Amino acid sequence: MAARAVPARARFAAAAVGARPGTRVLEVGCGPGAVASLVCPRLDRVAGGAMWAVDRSAVAVARTTERCAAAVDDGVLTVLRSDLAGLRLAAGSVDVAFTLNVNLFWTRDPGPELAVLRGVLAPGGVLHVLYEGTPPAAVAEGLRRNGWDPVPVSGDGGAGVTARPA
């Protein structure tokens, strides 16, 4: 398969994740798998590294699975079709969760989804809510309202907030 272009927003998100060999990563809204294609090579299944890429769209799940077939075959990547509110992963199984250009964090109260994320994050875990452009102020407000401590982040290709449960 020919190499696919990786947009600057995906490179920004992968850098924000900061994955190392043993990192356990959750991507919510994986789209075509561009960020997963950058994060998975940094993970080592033997060291405990793993990634879950989740999307509501069957097309996105298929594209991520195809794009990242080697990581799926190696057992590093699991691609799931689910919305965030319905996601079921073991408690404390994720070190870093992130989203890129997912609108639910500013279009309505993300309380149910943030409760899921709080449950799957390990102690000391972090959530990155990232956007290609400047995120709406409602993102940080929604996180604060639901018991998270958001801190702005930005870089080449995007901006957003990093948050930990308060």
N, C-alpha and C positions, 0 to 999 in steps of 0.2 A: 504494500500500500504506500502511496506517495505521502511524504511528510506534509502535514497540514500547518498552515500559518497559525501562530499563537498570538492573539491580540494582547496589547499592552495591559488591558484590564486583568487578563488571566495571569500574566507575569507578576503584576502587582499583588494579586490575591495569593499566589503561590509564595511570594516573598513574605507576605504578612503571616502566613501559616507557619513558616519557619520549621518545616518538618525535618526531623533527624531519623536515623534508622529505627528507633523504638517508639516513635510517635504514633498515637492512634488518632486518626483524623476523620471528621464527619463533614461532608460537603452537602449542604441543603440547596437544591436547585442546580444540579450538576450540568444541565443543558447538554451540549455536545461532547463534554468531557475534556475541554481544553485545560482546565486547572488540574484535574486528576492526572492528565498526561504529564504534567510537570511535577506534581507532588509524589506520585507513586514511585518513580525511580529513586527517590530519597529514602524510601522506607525499606526495612528489612524484616521480613516475616519472622525469621529466626530470633531477631532482637525484640520481637513483640510489635513491630510496626504493622499497621493495618489502616485501610481507608474504606469508609462507606460513602458511596456517592448515591444520593437520593434525589429523585425527581417525580413529580406527579405525572409527567408525560411519558407514554410508552415509547414515543419517538426518541425522546432524550435518553431514556434508559438504553434503548437499542444503539444509539450513536455512541454513548459513553462506553458501552460494553465492547463495541467494535473497535473504537479508537484505542482503548486500553486493554485489548485482548491479552497481551502478555502478562499484565499485572493481575488480571482476573485468573488466568491460567496458573500463575505463581501463588495464588491465594492471598495476595496483598490487597486486592481490591474486590469489594462486594458492591454490586450495583443493585439498588432496590427501587421499585416503583411504589411510592407512597407520598402522601402529603405529610408535612411536618407534624401536624397535630396527631396523626395516626401512626407515627413512627414508633416502632418497638425495638429498642436495643437494650442491652443489659445496663443496669444502673452503674454509673461510674466507669463506663467502658470507653470513654472518649477524652482525650487530652485537649484537643483543639477542634472546635466546631466553627464553620464559617458559611457565609452566604455571599453571593455576588449578584447584585442587581435583582434581588428578591424584594418585591414591593410590599409584601404583607407587613413589614416592620414600620411602614409609614402610612398605609392606607386604612388601617383599623387597629384596634387594640390587639397586640400580639401575645397577650397573656397566656392563652392555652399552648401556643408554640414555645414560648419561653419556659413554661413549666416542663415541657418535654426536654428541652435543652438542659435545664437545670438538673434534671434527673439523670441524663446520660453523661454529663460532664463529671470527670474524676475530681477529687479535691485539688484545688489549684488550677483547674481547667479554665480555658478562656474561649470566648465567643468573639468572632470578628464579623461584623455586619458591614459589608463593603459594597461600594458602588463605583461605576465607571466615572461618574461626576461627583459633585458635592452632594452628600446625602441630605435629605430634608431634615429640618430641626426636629420633626416629629419622631425620628428614629431614636435619638438620644432620650427624648422625653418619654417615649413608650418603654424604653429599657429602664429608666429611673423609676417610673410609675410601677413597674413590675419587680422592683427589688434588685436591680443590677446597677453596677457602677461603670458608666460608659466614659471612655477617654477617646478624644478624636485621634485619628491616624490619617496620614496621607502619604502619597509617593507618586512616582511616575506611573500613570495609568489609572489612578483612582484615589478614593478617599473613603472614609467611613468611621466606625467606632469600634474599639476593642472594649469588651465588657466582661466583668466577672460578677458572679452572684454576690450581693452585698451581705 
